[in-house]
């Protein structure tokens, strides 16, 4: 069986969305980096955490998003906003 991977930041996002929908107000970063507990949760479920550079913060993804913003919103701050 091949090892499954999943990005820990996706877990953080899902949990934050769930907490917010429940009326709670999670805050990112005040008690440390949430990626480490998310990685531990994935491992407990038998899933290998994915690489940091696979998520939305990856430089390649950010460059692609910047290009899309520039194309879609050329009149707004050079496509940034």
mmCIF file of the N, C-alpha and C atoms, coordinates in Angstrom:
data_MODEL
# 
_entry.id   MODEL 
# 
loop_
_atom_site.group_PDB 
_atom_site.id 
_atom_site.type_symbol 
_atom_site.label_atom_id 
_atom_site.label_alt_id 
_atom_site.label_comp_id 
_atom_site.label_asym_id 
_atom_site.label_entity_id 
_atom_site.label_seq_id 
_atom_site.pdbx_PDB_ins_code 
_atom_site.Cartn_x 
_atom_site.Cartn_y 
_atom_site.Cartn_z 
_atom_site.occupancy 
_atom_site.B_iso_or_equiv 
_atom_site.pdbx_formal_charge 
_atom_site.auth_seq_id 
_atom_site.auth_comp_id 
_atom_site.auth_asym_id 
_atom_site.auth_atom_id 
_atom_site.pdbx_PDB_model_num 
ATOM 1   N N  . UNK A 1 1  ? 0.843   -1.185 0.000   1.00 0.00 ? 1  UNK A N  1 
ATOM 2   C CA . UNK A 1 1  ? 0.000   0.000  0.000   1.00 0.00 ? 1  UNK A CA 1 
ATOM 3   C C  . UNK A 1 1  ? 0.887   1.247  0.000   1.00 0.00 ? 1  UNK A C  1 
ATOM 4   N N  . UNK A 1 2  ? 0.579   2.204  -0.862  1.00 0.00 ? 2  UNK A N  1 
ATOM 5   C CA . UNK A 1 2  ? 1.367   3.427  -0.916  1.00 0.00 ? 2  UNK A CA 1 
ATOM 6   C C  . UNK A 1 2  ? 1.013   4.319  0.269   1.00 0.00 ? 2  UNK A C  1 
ATOM 7   N N  . UNK A 1 3  ? 2.011   5.079  0.701   1.00 0.00 ? 3  UNK A N  1 
ATOM 8   C CA . UNK A 1 3  ? 1.810   5.970  1.835   1.00 0.00 ? 3  UNK A CA 1 
ATOM 9   C C  . UNK A 1 3  ? 1.024   7.196  1.398   1.00 0.00 ? 3  UNK A C  1 
ATOM 10  N N  . UNK A 1 4  ? -0.051  7.475  2.101   1.00 0.00 ? 4  UNK A N  1 
ATOM 11  C CA . UNK A 1 4  ? -0.863  8.650  1.799   1.00 0.00 ? 4  UNK A CA 1 
ATOM 12  C C  . UNK A 1 4  ? -0.262  9.864  2.486   1.00 0.00 ? 4  UNK A C  1 
ATOM 13  N N  . UNK A 1 5  ? -0.323  11.010 1.816   1.00 0.00 ? 5  UNK A N  1 
ATOM 14  C CA . UNK A 1 5  ? 0.146   12.254 2.433   1.00 0.00 ? 5  UNK A CA 1 
ATOM 15  C C  . UNK A 1 5  ? -0.973  13.281 2.391   1.00 0.00 ? 5  UNK A C  1 
ATOM 16  N N  . UNK A 1 6  ? -0.875  14.239 3.297   1.00 0.00 ? 6  UNK A N  1 
ATOM 17  C CA . UNK A 1 6  ? -1.878  15.304 3.363   1.00 0.00 ? 6  UNK A CA 1 
ATOM 18  C C  . UNK A 1 6  ? -1.210  16.523 3.965   1.00 0.00 ? 6  UNK A C  1 
ATOM 19  N N  . UNK A 1 7  ? -1.546  17.685 3.478   1.00 0.00 ? 7  UNK A N  1 
ATOM 20  C CA . UNK A 1 7  ? -0.925  18.907 3.965   1.00 0.00 ? 7  UNK A CA 1 
ATOM 21  C C  . UNK A 1 7  ? -1.500  19.281 5.330   1.00 0.00 ? 7  UNK A C  1 
ATOM 22  N N  . UNK A 1 8  ? -0.639  19.446 6.355   1.00 0.00 ? 8  UNK A N  1 
ATOM 23  C CA . UNK A 1 8  ? -1.128  19.807 7.687   1.00 0.00 ? 8  UNK A CA 1 
ATOM 24  C C  . UNK A 1 8  ? -1.887  21.126 7.710   1.00 0.00 ? 8  UNK A C  1 
ATOM 25  N N  . UNK A 1 9  ? -1.524  22.052 6.842   1.00 0.00 ? 9  UNK A N  1 
ATOM 26  C CA . UNK A 1 9  ? -2.205  23.350 6.846   1.00 0.00 ? 9  UNK A CA 1 
ATOM 27  C C  . UNK A 1 9  ? -3.652  23.223 6.381   1.00 0.00 ? 9  UNK A C  1 
ATOM 28  N N  . UNK A 1 10 ? -3.950  22.208 5.584   1.00 0.00 ? 10 UNK A N  1 
ATOM 29  C CA . UNK A 1 10 ? -5.335  21.952 5.200   1.00 0.00 ? 10 UNK A CA 1 
ATOM 30  C C  . UNK A 1 10 ? -6.135  21.522 6.426   1.00 0.00 ? 10 UNK A C  1 
ATOM 31  N N  . UNK A 1 11 ? -5.511  20.714 7.281   1.00 0.00 ? 11 UNK A N  1 
ATOM 32  C CA . UNK A 1 11 ? -6.166  20.296 8.520   1.00 0.00 ? 11 UNK A CA 1 
ATOM 33  C C  . UNK A 1 11 ? -6.433  21.520 9.394   1.00 0.00 ? 11 UNK A C  1 
ATOM 34  N N  . UNK A 1 12 ? -5.441  22.397 9.518   1.00 0.00 ? 12 UNK A N  1 
ATOM 35  C CA . UNK A 1 12 ? -5.608  23.623 10.308  1.00 0.00 ? 12 UNK A CA 1 
ATOM 36  C C  . UNK A 1 12 ? -6.793  24.422 9.772   1.00 0.00 ? 12 UNK A C  1 
ATOM 37  N N  . UNK A 1 13 ? -6.871  24.567 8.452   1.00 0.00 ? 13 UNK A N  1 
ATOM 38  C CA . UNK A 1 13 ? -7.949  25.334 7.821   1.00 0.00 ? 13 UNK A CA 1 
ATOM 39  C C  . UNK A 1 13 ? -9.315  24.715 8.119   1.00 0.00 ? 13 UNK A C  1 
ATOM 40  N N  . UNK A 1 14 ? -9.416  23.407 7.976   1.00 0.00 ? 14 UNK A N  1 
ATOM 41  C CA . UNK A 1 14 ? -10.689 22.715 8.218   1.00 0.00 ? 14 UNK A CA 1 
ATOM 42  C C  . UNK A 1 14 ? -11.117 22.887 9.673   1.00 0.00 ? 14 UNK A C  1 
ATOM 43  N N  . UNK A 1 15 ? -10.170 22.714 10.597  1.00 0.00 ? 15 UNK A N  1 
ATOM 44  C CA . UNK A 1 15 ? -10.491 22.844 12.020  1.00 0.00 ? 15 UNK A CA 1 
ATOM 45  C C  . UNK A 1 15 ? -10.912 24.275 12.338  1.00 0.00 ? 15 UNK A C  1 
ATOM 46  N N  . UNK A 1 16 ? -10.187 25.258 11.817  1.00 0.00 ? 16 UNK A N  1 
ATOM 47  C CA . UNK A 1 16 ? -10.550 26.652 12.079  1.00 0.00 ? 16 UNK A CA 1 
ATOM 48  C C  . UNK A 1 16 ? -11.934 26.962 11.536  1.00 0.00 ? 16 UNK A C  1 
ATOM 49  N N  . UNK A 1 17 ? -12.244 26.492 10.328  1.00 0.00 ? 17 UNK A N  1 
ATOM 50  C CA . UNK A 1 17 ? -13.577 26.712 9.759   1.00 0.00 ? 17 UNK A CA 1 
ATOM 51  C C  . UNK A 1 17 ? -14.653 26.086 10.642  1.00 0.00 ? 17 UNK A C  1 
ATOM 52  N N  . UNK A 1 18 ? -14.398 24.863 11.101  1.00 0.00 ? 18 UNK A N  1 
ATOM 53  C CA . UNK A 1 18 ? -15.363 24.171 11.948  1.00 0.00 ? 18 UNK A CA 1 
ATOM 54  C C  . UNK A 1 18 ? -15.584 24.931 13.265  1.00 0.00 ? 18 UNK A C  1 
ATOM 55  N N  . UNK A 1 19 ? -14.501 25.383 13.873  1.00 0.00 ? 19 UNK A N  1 
ATOM 56  C CA . UNK A 1 19 ? -14.626 26.123 15.130  1.00 0.00 ? 19 UNK A CA 1 
ATOM 57  C C  . UNK A 1 19 ? -15.376 27.439 14.917  1.00 0.00 ? 19 UNK A C  1 
ATOM 58  N N  . UNK A 1 20 ? -15.085 28.131 13.834  1.00 0.00 ? 20 UNK A N  1 
ATOM 59  C CA . UNK A 1 20 ? -15.760 29.404 13.557  1.00 0.00 ? 20 UNK A CA 1 
ATOM 60  C C  . UNK A 1 20 ? -17.256 29.178 13.313  1.00 0.00 ? 20 UNK A C  1 
ATOM 61  N N  . UNK A 1 21 ? -17.590 28.107 12.602  1.00 0.00 ? 21 UNK A N  1 
ATOM 62  C CA . UNK A 1 21 ? -19.006 27.796 12.356  1.00 0.00 ? 21 UNK A CA 1 
ATOM 63  C C  . UNK A 1 21 ? -19.737 27.461 13.656  1.00 0.00 ? 21 UNK A C  1 
ATOM 64  N N  . UNK A 1 22 ? -18.988 26.975 14.652  1.00 0.00 ? 22 UNK A N  1 
ATOM 65  C CA . UNK A 1 22 ? -19.574 26.649 15.952  1.00 0.00 ? 22 UNK A CA 1 
ATOM 66  C C  . UNK A 1 22 ? -19.669 27.877 16.851  1.00 0.00 ? 22 UNK A C  1 
ATOM 67  N N  . UNK A 1 23 ? -19.288 29.041 16.313  1.00 0.00 ? 23 UNK A N  1 
ATOM 68  C CA . UNK A 1 23 ? -19.387 30.279 17.079  1.00 0.00 ? 23 UNK A CA 1 
ATOM 69  C C  . UNK A 1 23 ? -18.156 30.602 17.895  1.00 0.00 ? 23 UNK A C  1 
ATOM 70  N N  . UNK A 1 24 ? -17.093 29.821 17.745  1.00 0.00 ? 24 UNK A N  1 
ATOM 71  C CA . UNK A 1 24 ? -15.854 30.091 18.467  1.00 0.00 ? 24 UNK A CA 1 
ATOM 72  C C  . UNK A 1 24 ? -14.972 31.023 17.641  1.00 0.00 ? 24 UNK A C  1 
ATOM 73  N N  . UNK A 1 25 ? -13.956 31.558 18.263  1.00 0.00 ? 25 UNK A N  1 
ATOM 74  C CA . UNK A 1 25 ? -13.091 32.539 17.604  1.00 0.00 ? 25 UNK A CA 1 
ATOM 75  C C  . UNK A 1 25 ? -11.635 32.113 17.696  1.00 0.00 ? 25 UNK A C  1 
ATOM 76  N N  . UNK A 1 26 ? -11.216 31.108 16.899  1.00 0.00 ? 26 UNK A N  1 
ATOM 77  C CA . UNK A 1 26 ? -9.822  30.664 16.954  1.00 0.00 ? 26 UNK A CA 1 
ATOM 78  C C  . UNK A 1 26 ? -8.886  31.758 16.456  1.00 0.00 ? 26 UNK A C  1 
ATOM 79  N N  . UNK A 1 27 ? -7.711  31.821 17.055  1.00 0.00 ? 27 UNK A N  1 
ATOM 80  C CA . UNK A 1 27 ? -6.708  32.815 16.671  1.00 0.00 ? 27 UNK A CA 1 
ATOM 81  C C  . UNK A 1 27 ? -5.448  32.069 16.274  1.00 0.00 ? 27 UNK A C  1 
ATOM 82  N N  . UNK A 1 28 ? -4.915  32.378 15.123  1.00 0.00 ? 28 UNK A N  1 
ATOM 83  C CA . UNK A 1 28 ? -3.735  31.696 14.609  1.00 0.00 ? 28 UNK A CA 1 
ATOM 84  C C  . UNK A 1 28 ? -2.467  32.321 15.168  1.00 0.00 ? 28 UNK A C  1 
ATOM 85  N N  . UNK A 1 29 ? -1.622  31.498 15.776  1.00 0.00 ? 29 UNK A N  1 
ATOM 86  C CA . UNK A 1 29 ? -0.293  31.928 16.159  1.00 0.00 ? 29 UNK A CA 1 
ATOM 87  C C  . UNK A 1 29 ? -0.086  32.349 17.596  1.00 0.00 ? 29 UNK A C  1 
ATOM 88  N N  . UNK A 1 30 ? -1.128  32.641 18.347  1.00 0.00 ? 30 UNK A N  1 
ATOM 89  C CA . UNK A 1 30 ? -0.926  33.120 19.709  1.00 0.00 ? 30 UNK A CA 1 
ATOM 90  C C  . UNK A 1 30 ? -0.416  32.032 20.642  1.00 0.00 ? 30 UNK A C  1 
ATOM 91  N N  . UNK A 1 31 ? -0.679  30.777 20.340  1.00 0.00 ? 31 UNK A N  1 
ATOM 92  C CA . UNK A 1 31 ? -0.205  29.695 21.198  1.00 0.00 ? 31 UNK A CA 1 
ATOM 93  C C  . UNK A 1 31 ? 0.800   28.815 20.479  1.00 0.00 ? 31 UNK A C  1 
ATOM 94  N N  . UNK A 1 32 ? 1.371   29.309 19.405  1.00 0.00 ? 32 UNK A N  1 
ATOM 95  C CA . UNK A 1 32 ? 2.386   28.558 18.665  1.00 0.00 ? 32 UNK A CA 1 
ATOM 96  C C  . UNK A 1 32 ? 1.910   28.152 17.282  1.00 0.00 ? 32 UNK A C  1 
ATOM 97  N N  . UNK A 1 33 ? 2.793   27.481 16.593  1.00 0.00 ? 33 UNK A N  1 
ATOM 98  C CA . UNK A 1 33 ? 2.554   27.040 15.221  1.00 0.00 ? 33 UNK A CA 1 
ATOM 99  C C  . UNK A 1 33 ? 1.562   25.878 15.231  1.00 0.00 ? 33 UNK A C  1 
ATOM 100 N N  . UNK A 1 34 ? 0.395   26.020 14.587  1.00 0.00 ? 34 UNK A N  1 
ATOM 101 C CA . UNK A 1 34 ? -0.602  24.940 14.603  1.00 0.00 ? 34 UNK A CA 1 
ATOM 102 C C  . UNK A 1 34 ? -0.249  23.774 13.687  1.00 0.00 ? 34 UNK A C  1 
ATOM 103 N N  . UNK A 1 35 ? 0.772   23.937 12.861  1.00 0.00 ? 35 UNK A N  1 
ATOM 104 C CA . UNK A 1 35 ? 1.118   22.856 11.938  1.00 0.00 ? 35 UNK A CA 1 
ATOM 105 C C  . UNK A 1 35 ? 1.613   21.619 12.684  1.00 0.00 ? 35 UNK A C  1 
ATOM 106 N N  . UNK A 1 36 ? 2.354   21.797 13.784  1.00 0.00 ? 36 UNK A N  1 
ATOM 107 C CA . UNK A 1 36 ? 2.896   20.647 14.517  1.00 0.00 ? 36 UNK A CA 1 
ATOM 108 C C  . UNK A 1 36 ? 1.776   19.767 15.090  1.00 0.00 ? 36 UNK A C  1 
ATOM 109 N N  . UNK A 1 37 ? 0.774   20.338 15.794  1.00 0.00 ? 37 UNK A N  1 
ATOM 110 C CA . UNK A 1 37 ? -0.328  19.478 16.247  1.00 0.00 ? 37 UNK A CA 1 
ATOM 111 C C  . UNK A 1 37 ? -1.108  18.871 15.087  1.00 0.00 ? 37 UNK A C  1 
ATOM 112 N N  . UNK A 1 38 ? -1.243  19.595 13.982  1.00 0.00 ? 38 UNK A N  1 
ATOM 113 C CA . UNK A 1 38 ? -1.942  19.052 12.817  1.00 0.00 ? 38 UNK A CA 1 
ATOM 114 C C  . UNK A 1 38 ? -1.170  17.861 12.252  1.00 0.00 ? 38 UNK A C  1 
ATOM 115 N N  . UNK A 1 39 ? 0.166   17.964 12.222  1.00 0.00 ? 39 UNK A N  1 
ATOM 116 C CA . UNK A 1 39 ? 0.990   16.848 11.769  1.00 0.00 ? 39 UNK A CA 1 
ATOM 117 C C  . UNK A 1 39 ? 0.810   15.641 12.685  1.00 0.00 ? 39 UNK A C  1 
ATOM 118 N N  . UNK A 1 40 ? 0.778   15.882 14.001  1.00 0.00 ? 40 UNK A N  1 
ATOM 119 C CA . UNK A 1 40 ? 0.594   14.789 14.962  1.00 0.00 ? 40 UNK A CA 1 
ATOM 120 C C  . UNK A 1 40 ? -0.763  14.108 14.753  1.00 0.00 ? 40 UNK A C  1 
ATOM 121 N N  . UNK A 1 41 ? -1.791  14.893 14.486  1.00 0.00 ? 41 UNK A N  1 
ATOM 122 C CA . UNK A 1 41 ? -3.117  14.330 14.230  1.00 0.00 ? 41 UNK A CA 1 
ATOM 123 C C  . UNK A 1 41 ? -3.095  13.455 12.983  1.00 0.00 ? 41 UNK A C  1 
ATOM 124 N N  . UNK A 1 42 ? -2.473  13.944 11.924  1.00 0.00 ? 42 UNK A N  1 
ATOM 125 C CA . UNK A 1 42 ? -2.390  13.152 10.695  1.00 0.00 ? 42 UNK A CA 1 
ATOM 126 C C  . UNK A 1 42 ? -1.665  11.835 10.949  1.00 0.00 ? 42 UNK A C  1 
ATOM 127 N N  . UNK A 1 43 ? -0.539  11.897 11.666  1.00 0.00 ? 43 UNK A N  1 
ATOM 128 C CA . UNK A 1 43 ? 0.216   10.672 11.950  1.00 0.00 ? 43 UNK A CA 1 
ATOM 129 C C  . UNK A 1 43 ? -0.627  9.701  12.783  1.00 0.00 ? 43 UNK A C  1 
ATOM 130 N N  . UNK A 1 44 ? -1.398  10.233 13.753  1.00 0.00 ? 44 UNK A N  1 
ATOM 131 C CA . UNK A 1 44 ? -2.254  9.379  14.575  1.00 0.00 ? 44 UNK A CA 1 
ATOM 132 C C  . UNK A 1 44 ? -3.316  8.683  13.718  1.00 0.00 ? 44 UNK A C  1 
ATOM 133 N N  . UNK A 1 45 ? -3.683  9.305  12.614  1.00 0.00 ? 45 UNK A N  1 
ATOM 134 C CA . UNK A 1 45 ? -4.665  8.723  11.697  1.00 0.00 ? 45 UNK A CA 1 
ATOM 135 C C  . UNK A 1 45 ? -4.014  7.848  10.624  1.00 0.00 ? 45 UNK A C  1 
ATOM 136 N N  . UNK A 1 46 ? -2.688  7.690  10.715  1.00 0.00 ? 46 UNK A N  1 
ATOM 137 C CA . UNK A 1 46 ? -1.973  6.860  9.758   1.00 0.00 ? 46 UNK A CA 1 
ATOM 138 C C  . UNK A 1 46 ? -1.669  7.539  8.444   1.00 0.00 ? 46 UNK A C  1 
ATOM 139 N N  . UNK A 1 47 ? -1.671  8.860  8.448   1.00 0.00 ? 47 UNK A N  1 
ATOM 140 C CA . UNK A 1 47 ? -1.418  9.633  7.220   1.00 0.00 ? 47 UNK A CA 1 
ATOM 141 C C  . UNK A 1 47 ? -0.132  10.424 7.414   1.00 0.00 ? 47 UNK A C  1 
ATOM 142 N N  . UNK A 1 48 ? 0.745   10.373 6.443   1.00 0.00 ? 48 UNK A N  1 
ATOM 143 C CA . UNK A 1 48 ? 2.007   11.092 6.509   1.00 0.00 ? 48 UNK A CA 1 
ATOM 144 C C  . UNK A 1 48 ? 1.775   12.566 6.148   1.00 0.00 ? 48 UNK A C  1 
ATOM 145 N N  . UNK A 1 49 ? 2.234   13.497 7.000   1.00 0.00 ? 49 UNK A N  1 
ATOM 146 C CA . UNK A 1 49 ? 2.083   14.912 6.658   1.00 0.00 ? 49 UNK A CA 1 
ATOM 147 C C  . UNK A 1 49 ? 2.839   15.229 5.363   1.00 0.00 ? 49 UNK A C  1 
ATOM 148 N N  . UNK A 1 50 ? 2.224   16.041 4.525   1.00 0.00 ? 50 UNK A N  1 
ATOM 149 C CA . UNK A 1 50 ? 2.865   16.453 3.282   1.00 0.00 ? 50 UNK A CA 1 
ATOM 150 C C  . UNK A 1 50 ? 3.936   17.485 3.538   1.00 0.00 ? 50 UNK A C  1 
ATOM 151 N N  . UNK A 1 51 ? 4.688   17.786 2.510   1.00 0.00 ? 51 UNK A N  1 
ATOM 152 C CA . UNK A 1 51 ? 5.759   18.785 2.618   1.00 0.00 ? 51 UNK A CA 1 
ATOM 153 C C  . UNK A 1 51 ? 5.164   20.175 2.763   1.00 0.00 ? 51 UNK A C  1 
ATOM 154 N N  . UNK A 1 52 ? 5.890   21.046 3.455   1.00 0.00 ? 52 UNK A N  1 
ATOM 155 C CA . UNK A 1 52 ? 5.454   22.441 3.635   1.00 0.00 ? 52 UNK A CA 1 
ATOM 156 C C  . UNK A 1 52 ? 5.255   23.139 2.289   1.00 0.00 ? 52 UNK A C  1 
ATOM 157 N N  . UNK A 1 53 ? 6.110   22.816 1.320   1.00 0.00 ? 53 UNK A N  1 
ATOM 158 C CA . UNK A 1 53 ? 6.043   23.530 0.041   1.00 0.00 ? 53 UNK A CA 1 
ATOM 159 C C  . UNK A 1 53 ? 4.922   23.041 -0.864  1.00 0.00 ? 53 UNK A C  1 
ATOM 160 N N  . UNK A 1 54 ? 4.065   22.146 -0.361  1.00 0.00 ? 54 UNK A N  1 
ATOM 161 C CA . UNK A 1 54 ? 2.941   21.672 -1.159  1.00 0.00 ? 54 UNK A CA 1 
ATOM 162 C C  . UNK A 1 54 ? 1.699   22.538 -0.968  1.00 0.00 ? 54 UNK A C  1 
ATOM 163 N N  . UNK A 1 55 ? 1.689   23.368 0.051   1.00 0.00 ? 55 UNK A N  1 
ATOM 164 C CA . UNK A 1 55 ? 0.490   24.113 0.404   1.00 0.00 ? 55 UNK A CA 1 
ATOM 165 C C  . UNK A 1 55 ? 0.403   25.479 -0.244  1.00 0.00 ? 55 UNK A C  1 
ATOM 166 N N  . UNK A 1 56 ? -0.595  26.258 0.172   1.00 0.00 ? 56 UNK A N  1 
ATOM 167 C CA . UNK A 1 56 ? -0.838  27.563 -0.435  1.00 0.00 ? 56 UNK A CA 1 
ATOM 168 C C  . UNK A 1 56 ? 0.276   28.573 -0.192  1.00 0.00 ? 56 UNK A C  1 
ATOM 169 N N  . UNK A 1 57 ? 1.136   28.347 0.794   1.00 0.00 ? 57 UNK A N  1 
ATOM 170 C CA . UNK A 1 57 ? 2.227   29.286 1.061   1.00 0.00 ? 57 UNK A CA 1 
ATOM 171 C C  . UNK A 1 57 ? 3.446   29.014 0.186   1.00 0.00 ? 57 UNK A C  1 
ATOM 172 N N  . UNK A 1 58 ? 3.433   27.965 -0.593  1.00 0.00 ? 58 UNK A N  1 
ATOM 173 C CA . UNK A 1 58 ? 4.574   27.619 -1.441  1.00 0.00 ? 58 UNK A CA 1 
ATOM 174 C C  . UNK A 1 58 ? 4.870   28.765 -2.407  1.00 0.00 ? 58 UNK A C  1 
ATOM 175 N N  . UNK A 1 59 ? 6.148   29.065 -2.595  1.00 0.00 ? 59 UNK A N  1 
ATOM 176 C CA . UNK A 1 59 ? 6.509   30.161 -3.507  1.00 0.00 ? 59 UNK A CA 1 
ATOM 177 C C  . UNK A 1 59 ? 5.918   30.000 -4.911  1.00 0.00 ? 59 UNK A C  1 
ATOM 178 N N  . UNK A 1 60 ? 5.896   28.785 -5.430  1.00 0.00 ? 60 UNK A N  1 
ATOM 179 C CA . UNK A 1 60 ? 5.343   28.580 -6.773  1.00 0.00 ? 60 UNK A CA 1 
ATOM 180 C C  . UNK A 1 60 ? 3.853   28.902 -6.801  1.00 0.00 ? 60 UNK A C  1 
ATOM 181 N N  . UNK A 1 61 ? 3.133   28.535 -5.749  1.00 0.00 ? 61 UNK A N  1 
ATOM 182 C CA . UNK A 1 61 ? 1.697   28.826 -5.674  1.00 0.00 ? 61 UNK A CA 1 
ATOM 183 C C  . UNK A 1 61 ? 1.478   30.322 -5.543  1.00 0.00 ? 61 UNK A C  1 
ATOM 184 N N  . UNK A 1 62 ? 2.274   30.984 -4.714  1.00 0.00 ? 62 UNK A N  1 
ATOM 185 C CA . UNK A 1 62 ? 2.145   32.431 -4.549  1.00 0.00 ? 62 UNK A CA 1 
ATOM 186 C C  . UNK A 1 62 ? 2.427   33.163 -5.857  1.00 0.00 ? 62 UNK A C  1 
ATOM 187 N N  . UNK A 1 63 ? 3.422   32.699 -6.617  1.00 0.00 ? 63 UNK A N  1 
ATOM 188 C CA . UNK A 1 63 ? 3.730   33.314 -7.907  1.00 0.00 ? 63 UNK A CA 1 
ATOM 189 C C  . UNK A 1 63 ? 2.562   33.129 -8.875  1.00 0.00 ? 63 UNK A C  1 
ATOM 190 N N  . UNK A 1 64 ? 1.975   31.947 -8.871  1.00 0.00 ? 64 UNK A N  1 
ATOM 191 C CA . UNK A 1 64 ? 0.825   31.691 -9.746  1.00 0.00 ? 64 UNK A CA 1 
ATOM 192 C C  . UNK A 1 64 ? -0.358  32.577 -9.347  1.00 0.00 ? 64 UNK A C  1 
ATOM 193 N N  . UNK A 1 65 ? -0.596  32.727 -8.049  1.00 0.00 ? 65 UNK A N  1 
ATOM 194 C CA . UNK A 1 65 ? -1.683  33.585 -7.590  1.00 0.00 ? 65 UNK A CA 1 
ATOM 195 C C  . UNK A 1 65 ? -1.432  35.047 -7.971  1.00 0.00 ? 65 UNK A C  1 
ATOM 196 N N  . UNK A 1 66 ? -0.188  35.496 -7.854  1.00 0.00 ? 66 UNK A N  1 
ATOM 197 C CA . UNK A 1 66 ? 0.149   36.872 -8.231  1.00 0.00 ? 66 UNK A CA 1 
ATOM 198 C C  . UNK A 1 66 ? -0.105  37.099 -9.722  1.00 0.00 ? 66 UNK A C  1 
ATOM 199 N N  . UNK A 1 67 ? 0.239   36.110 -10.541 1.00 0.00 ? 67 UNK A N  1 
ATOM 200 C CA . UNK A 1 67 ? -0.007  36.216 -11.981 1.00 0.00 ? 67 UNK A CA 1 
ATOM 201 C C  . UNK A 1 67 ? -1.502  36.287 -12.265 1.00 0.00 ? 67 UNK A C  1 
ATOM 202 N N  . UNK A 1 68 ? -2.284  35.448 -11.606 1.00 0.00 ? 68 UNK A N  1 
ATOM 203 C CA . UNK A 1 68 ? -3.735  35.473 -11.792 1.00 0.00 ? 68 UNK A CA 1 
ATOM 204 C C  . UNK A 1 68 ? -4.336  36.807 -11.357 1.00 0.00 ? 68 UNK A C  1 
ATOM 205 N N  . UNK A 1 69 ? -3.866  37.336 -10.204 1.00 0.00 ? 69 UNK A N  1 
ATOM 206 C CA . UNK A 1 69 ? -4.368  38.643 -9.749  1.00 0.00 ? 69 UNK A CA 1 
ATOM 207 C C  . UNK A 1 69 ? -4.055  39.726 -10.772 1.00 0.00 ? 69 UNK A C  1 
ATOM 208 N N  . UNK A 1 70 ? -2.842  39.709 -11.322 1.00 0.00 ? 70 UNK A N  1 
ATOM 209 C CA . UNK A 1 70 ? -2.446  40.726 -12.301 1.00 0.00 ? 70 UNK A CA 1 
ATOM 210 C C  . UNK A 1 70 ? -3.312  40.640 -13.556 1.00 0.00 ? 70 UNK A C  1 
ATOM 211 N N  . UNK A 1 71 ? -3.634  39.421 -13.984 1.00 0.00 ? 71 UNK A N  1 
ATOM 212 C CA . UNK A 1 71 ? -4.468  39.254 -15.176 1.00 0.00 ? 71 UNK A CA 1 
ATOM 213 C C  . UNK A 1 71 ? -5.917  39.630 -14.915 1.00 0.00 ? 71 UNK A C  1 
ATOM 214 N N  . UNK A 1 72 ? -6.442  39.214 -13.758 1.00 0.00 ? 72 UNK A N  1 
ATOM 215 C CA . UNK A 1 72 ? -7.854  39.426 -13.464 1.00 0.00 ? 72 UNK A CA 1 
ATOM 216 C C  . UNK A 1 72 ? -8.161  40.838 -12.981 1.00 0.00 ? 72 UNK A C  1 
ATOM 217 N N  . UNK A 1 73 ? -7.203  41.467 -12.310 1.00 0.00 ? 73 UNK A N  1 
ATOM 218 C CA . UNK A 1 73 ? -7.420  42.794 -11.729 1.00 0.00 ? 73 UNK A CA 1 
ATOM 219 C C  . UNK A 1 73 ? -6.279  43.740 -12.118 1.00 0.00 ? 73 UNK A C  1 
ATOM 220 N N  . UNK A 1 74 ? -6.092  43.999 -13.408 1.00 0.00 ? 74 UNK A N  1 
ATOM 221 C CA . UNK A 1 74 ? -4.947  44.795 -13.848 1.00 0.00 ? 74 UNK A CA 1 
ATOM 222 C C  . UNK A 1 74 ? -4.985  46.237 -13.335 1.00 0.00 ? 74 UNK A C  1 
ATOM 223 N N  . UNK A 1 75 ? -6.141  46.758 -13.005 1.00 0.00 ? 75 UNK A N  1 
ATOM 224 C CA . UNK A 1 75 ? -6.251  48.153 -12.572 1.00 0.00 ? 75 UNK A CA 1 
ATOM 225 C C  . UNK A 1 75 ? -6.176  48.321 -11.055 1.00 0.00 ? 75 UNK A C  1 
ATOM 226 N N  . UNK A 1 76 ? -5.990  47.218 -10.347 1.00 0.00 ? 76 UNK A N  1 
ATOM 227 C CA . UNK A 1 76 ? -5.976  47.286 -8.889  1.00 0.00 ? 76 UNK A CA 1 
ATOM 228 C C  . UNK A 1 76 ? -4.579  47.017 -8.387  1.00 0.00 ? 76 UNK A C  1 
ATOM 229 N N  . UNK A 1 77 ? -3.847  48.068 -8.052  1.00 0.00 ? 77 UNK A N  1 
ATOM 230 C CA . UNK A 1 77 ? -2.542  47.947 -7.424  1.00 0.00 ? 77 UNK A CA 1 
ATOM 231 C C  . UNK A 1 77 ? -1.639  46.966 -8.170  1.00 0.00 ? 77 UNK A C  1 
ATOM 232 N N  . UNK A 1 78 ? -1.594  47.051 -9.491  1.00 0.00 ? 78 UNK A N  1 
ATOM 233 C CA . UNK A 1 78 ? -0.790  46.155 -10.277 1.00 0.00 ? 78 UNK A CA 1 
ATOM 234 C C  . UNK A 1 78 ? -1.220  44.702 -10.189 1.00 0.00 ? 78 UNK A C  1 
ATOM 235 N N  . UNK A 1 79 ? -2.496  44.506 -9.875  1.00 0.00 ? 79 UNK A N  1 
ATOM 236 C CA . UNK A 1 79 ? -3.011  43.156 -9.751  1.00 0.00 ? 79 UNK A CA 1 
ATOM 237 C C  . UNK A 1 79 ? -2.924  42.616 -8.345  1.00 0.00 ? 79 UNK A C  1 
ATOM 238 N N  . UNK A 1 80 ? -2.389  43.393 -7.397  1.00 0.00 ? 80 UNK A N  1 
ATOM 239 C CA . UNK A 1 80 ? -2.275  42.943 -6.001  1.00 0.00 ? 80 UNK A CA 1 
ATOM 240 C C  . UNK A 1 80 ? -3.359  43.595 -5.162  1.00 0.00 ? 80 UNK A C  1 
ATOM 241 N N  . UNK A 1 81 ? -4.081  42.828 -4.433  1.00 0.00 ? 81 UNK A N  1 
ATOM 242 C CA . UNK A 1 81 ? -5.090  43.303 -3.481  1.00 0.00 ? 81 UNK A CA 1 
ATOM 243 C C  . UNK A 1 81 ? -5.949  42.174 -3.045  1.00 0.00 ? 81 UNK A C  1 
# 
